């Protein structure tokens, strides 16, 4: 065989090889075109959605009302002054009792808790009250309660919910106070601080 002529088997192998190369190139080209067509379709569909999109506004009205709730325990512990109570230097005797109160407010402004006596005290008797500060928990100074006259016992109350805040009552009886029993009504008010 001369150099210019290849054997039929070699020609067949070459043709097979060439055909495989062509098929492989066609497959690669088809895959690339398919991926390109998919990408173009995705972009086109995105543009189509953007063109068809519309918007509408809706107003949603709302209202948040003022919430200033106050509650006190139904009764305080009984205040008993008897011969077992120590006599103070001025001759008075005293007894203490406790109660509690709760507050729930959304007020951004300062509120105060005031107290006033609705019932008259017997002659020679004074009732004091002190409350823990609902913001800090520290005890505030006690205040003497007066008949139908509000006395602020806590100030600076703002936007909080607190339960079981301590109240302490102190009943002081001077030597001139007459024996007797009774009940006193104390009215608490949550109000704007002045």
C-alpha positions as CSV (number, residue, x, y, z in Angstrom):
1,X,0.0,0.0,0.0
2,X,1.3,3.4,-0.8
3,X,1.2,6.5,1.5
4,X,-1.6,8.1,-0.4
5,X,-4.0,5.3,0.2
6,X,-5.3,4.2,3.5
7,X,-6.6,0.8,4.2
8,X,-10.4,0.4,4.3
9,X,-10.3,-0.3,8.0
10,X,-8.3,2.8,8.7
11,X,-10.7,4.9,6.6
12,X,-13.6,3.4,8.5
13,X,-12.0,4.2,11.8
14,X,-11.3,7.7,10.7
15,X,-14.9,8.2,9.5
16,X,-16.2,6.9,12.9
17,X,-13.9,9.2,14.7
18,X,-14.9,12.2,12.6
19,X,-18.6,11.3,13.0
20,X,-18.3,11.1,16.8
21,X,-16.6,14.5,16.9
22,X,-19.4,16.1,14.9
23,X,-22.1,14.5,17.1
24,X,-20.3,15.7,20.2
25,X,-20.1,19.2,18.9
26,X,-23.8,19.2,17.9
27,X,-24.7,18.0,21.5
28,X,-22.6,20.8,23.1
29,X,-24.1,23.4,20.7
30,X,-27.6,22.2,21.4
31,X,-27.1,22.3,25.1
32,X,-25.7,25.8,25.0
33,X,-28.5,27.0,22.7
34,X,-31.1,25.5,25.1
35,X,-29.6,27.2,28.1
36,X,-29.4,30.5,26.2
37,X,-33.1,30.1,25.1
38,X,-34.1,29.4,28.7
39,X,-32.3,32.4,30.0
40,X,-33.8,34.6,27.3
41,X,-37.3,33.2,28.1
42,X,-36.8,33.9,31.8
43,X,-35.7,37.5,31.1
44,X,-38.6,38.0,28.7
45,X,-41.2,36.6,31.2
46,X,-39.8,38.8,33.9
47,X,-40.2,41.8,31.6
48,X,-43.7,40.7,30.8
49,X,-44.6,40.5,34.5
50,X,-43.2,43.9,35.1
51,X,-45.3,45.4,32.3
52,X,-48.4,43.7,33.6
53,X,-47.9,44.6,37.3
54,X,-50.2,47.2,38.9
55,X,-50.4,48.6,42.4
56,X,-53.2,49.9,44.6
57,X,-53.0,51.7,48.0
58,X,-55.2,50.9,50.9
59,X,-55.6,53.1,54.0
60,X,-55.8,51.2,57.3
61,X,-57.2,53.4,60.0
62,X,-56.2,52.8,63.6
63,X,-56.7,54.2,67.1
64,X,-54.9,53.6,70.3
65,X,-56.9,54.9,73.2
66,X,-55.5,56.1,76.5
67,X,-55.2,53.3,79.0
68,X,-55.0,54.5,82.6
69,X,-56.1,51.7,84.9
70,X,-55.7,51.6,88.7
71,X,-56.7,48.9,91.2
72,X,-56.2,48.6,94.9
73,X,-56.6,45.5,97.1
74,X,-60.0,45.3,98.7
75,X,-58.8,45.8,102.3
76,X,-55.6,46.6,104.1
77,X,-54.4,44.6,107.1
78,X,-56.2,45.8,110.3
79,X,-54.5,48.5,112.3
80,X,-54.8,47.7,116.0
81,X,-53.6,50.0,118.8
82,X,-53.9,48.5,122.2
83,X,-51.9,48.3,125.5
84,X,-49.4,46.0,123.9
85,X,-48.3,48.7,121.5
86,X,-45.2,50.7,122.6
87,X,-45.8,54.2,123.7
88,X,-43.7,56.7,121.7
89,X,-41.8,59.6,123.4
90,X,-44.7,62.0,122.7
91,X,-47.1,59.6,124.3
92,X,-48.6,58.4,121.1
93,X,-49.1,54.8,120.0
94,X,-49.0,53.6,116.4
95,X,-49.8,50.6,114.3
96,X,-48.9,49.7,110.7
97,X,-50.6,47.7,108.0
98,X,-50.1,46.9,104.4
99,X,-52.1,46.6,101.2
100,X,-51.1,46.8,97.5
101,X,-52.1,48.5,94.3
102,X,-51.7,47.9,90.5
103,X,-51.3,50.3,87.6
104,X,-51.6,49.8,83.8
105,X,-51.0,52.9,81.7
106,X,-49.8,53.8,78.3
107,X,-49.5,57.5,79.1
108,X,-46.3,59.1,77.7
109,X,-46.9,62.0,80.2
110,X,-46.1,62.0,83.9
111,X,-49.0,60.8,86.1
112,X,-49.3,60.8,89.8
113,X,-51.2,58.7,92.3
114,X,-53.0,60.7,94.9
115,X,-54.9,59.6,98.0
116,X,-57.6,61.2,100.1
117,X,-59.7,60.3,103.1
118,X,-63.4,60.1,102.6
119,X,-64.2,59.4,106.2
120,X,-63.3,61.8,109.1
121,X,-60.6,60.6,111.5
122,X,-61.4,60.6,115.2
123,X,-59.9,63.4,117.2
124,X,-56.2,62.8,118.0
125,X,-55.7,60.2,115.2
126,X,-53.7,60.6,112.0
127,X,-53.4,58.1,109.1
128,X,-50.2,58.1,107.0
129,X,-49.7,56.2,103.8
130,X,-46.5,55.4,101.7
131,X,-46.2,53.6,98.5
132,X,-43.3,51.9,96.7
133,X,-42.4,53.7,93.5
134,X,-43.7,51.5,90.6
135,X,-40.8,52.6,88.3
136,X,-38.0,51.8,90.7
137,X,-39.5,49.8,93.6
138,X,-38.0,52.1,96.2
139,X,-40.2,53.4,99.0
140,X,-41.6,56.9,98.7
141,X,-42.0,59.3,101.7
142,X,-45.1,58.7,103.7
143,X,-47.9,61.3,103.5
144,X,-50.5,62.3,106.1
145,X,-54.0,61.8,104.6
146,X,-56.5,64.6,104.9
147,X,-60.3,64.6,104.7
148,X,-61.5,65.2,101.1
149,X,-58.1,66.7,100.1
150,X,-55.9,64.8,97.6
151,X,-52.3,64.2,98.5
152,X,-49.8,63.0,95.9
153,X,-48.1,59.8,97.2
154,X,-46.3,58.8,94.0
155,X,-45.3,61.0,91.0
156,X,-43.6,60.4,87.7
157,X,-45.6,57.4,86.6
158,X,-45.2,56.8,82.9
159,X,-46.2,54.0,80.4
160,X,-46.0,50.8,82.5
161,X,-47.8,47.8,83.8
162,X,-47.0,46.9,87.4
163,X,-48.9,44.7,89.8
164,X,-48.8,44.2,93.6
165,X,-47.1,47.5,94.4
166,X,-46.8,47.8,98.2
167,X,-48.8,50.3,100.3
168,X,-48.0,50.9,103.9
169,X,-50.4,52.5,106.3
170,X,-49.4,53.9,109.7
171,X,-52.1,54.9,112.2
172,X,-51.0,57.2,115.0
173,X,-53.2,57.8,118.1
174,X,-52.3,60.6,120.5
175,X,-53.1,60.1,124.2
176,X,-56.2,62.1,123.7
177,X,-57.7,59.7,121.1
178,X,-60.8,58.0,122.5
179,X,-61.2,54.2,122.3
180,X,-63.4,53.0,119.4
181,X,-63.5,50.9,116.2
182,X,-64.3,51.8,112.7
183,X,-63.2,51.7,109.1
184,X,-61.7,54.4,107.0
185,X,-62.2,54.8,103.2
186,X,-59.2,56.0,101.2
187,X,-59.8,57.0,97.6
188,X,-56.9,56.7,95.2
189,X,-56.8,58.6,91.9
190,X,-54.4,58.2,88.9
191,X,-54.2,61.6,87.3
192,X,-52.0,64.0,85.2
193,X,-49.2,65.3,87.3
194,X,-49.4,69.1,87.8
